[in-house]
Amino acid sequence: MSNTHGKLRSLMSEVFQTNGLLITIFACAAIVLSGFTLVEAPERWWIVLLLVAGVFIGIFVLINAAIVIKVLASLAVLVFTTAFSFQLGATIDPNGSGAFIWLFCTLIVYFGSLSVSYVVVSGQSRWSVLILTEFAYFVSVLLIAGAGLSLAWTAGAAAVTAIVFYFVVYRFGARSRTVADAMPQHVRSEALETGVQKAAELAGLSARPVTHLDDEMHLVWSDRAYLLYPVKLEQALGTIGKKRVELSYKGKSINPWLRSLNFTHIPRRKARGADMLLVLVDVDNRNGAEVKTIGVTIPDSKAQVPVGIMPGKLLSSTDEPALKKALQRLDSSFMEFVDDLTPKQKQALEDFGNYEVKEEDAAK
């Protein structure tokens, strides 16, 4: 079974374990009503189809409860802002077309921002930022037009500004939530660079240096691909939170930082969409000598992206057996989290050379 199927099975299992009683009651009621309908009124067979569809829709909502709530909230805000923009616009500009333009621009801001979110690479919730943008646009137009400026021109100019605002916050907002000095620090080491190349040769793997801005990483692959990101830890990673436990470093959640690495550093497009696992290389073994896997939460989803952590001292060693063992542990420990490469993807990785990741290459 592929990695994608495994994730789906795991997600379904979690949903049924958490909401098993509710799903059972709902399904039993649907079965009883379906049977009663088919016996008493066979001509109403369409009711059975509606009940079956209702069961599947109910399960879908349970799986995606967080995103469904945010979508409904954004639509509620859209209805509120469109209704009041027209009413208030008619009051501010009773004899002009300002109310219609404000109403139209409110829809443009909503659907324009939503379109931007599916084009721009980011690691945070599109719906949360969309709700913020809707409110900001409505309030800004109301205040500026209420001060006496043209409602039509204000609504149009503010709509463009709102979409730009959405782009900036959605694209870079996750990074602003992390203080660079409070996160694990990227390191460059000549010994580590040499060690990765040598270890790959000994383990029968291929390796390429990959850079993004000033961060140098190492792409290692054979049947599966891994992106090694060397970091220096001052202390072991911990956890914070009670209801929602998150991985932490120096008392702060590192999920936004890890999401940023996943969405901006992995060159998926250049590698023809190859599945790659981000692996933090703990150069000082502060997180222990064992290989570990952590799950990074994804906004608007219950899914998690796996990220590996491996001790890095062995990769700086000059001992050949130790170097070989280091990368052999890499594949044996993380292979279940990565899909196998296709022949075209392998060829794309072979053609990489010393490649610099650009923003457009780190596509979803």
Secondary structure, DSSP 4 states (H G I P E B T S, - for coil): --HHHHHHHHHHHHHHHHHHHHHHHHHHHHHHHHHHHHHH-GGGHHHHHHHHHHHHHHHHHHHTHHHHHHHHHHHHHHHHHHHHHHHHHHHHSTTSSHHHHHHHHHHHHHHHHHHHHTTS--SS-HHHHHHHHHHHHHHHHHHHHHTTS-HHHHHHHHHHHHHHHHHHHHHHHHHHTS-GGGSPEE---HHHHHHHHHHHHHHT-EEEEEEETTEEEEEEESSSEEEEEEEE-SS--EEE-SSS-EEEETTEE-HHHHHHHHHHT--TTTTTT--EEEEEEETT-TT-SS-EEEEEE-TTSS-EEEEEEEE-GGGG---HHHHHHHHHHHHHHHGGGSPPPPHHHHHHHHT--SEE--GGGS--
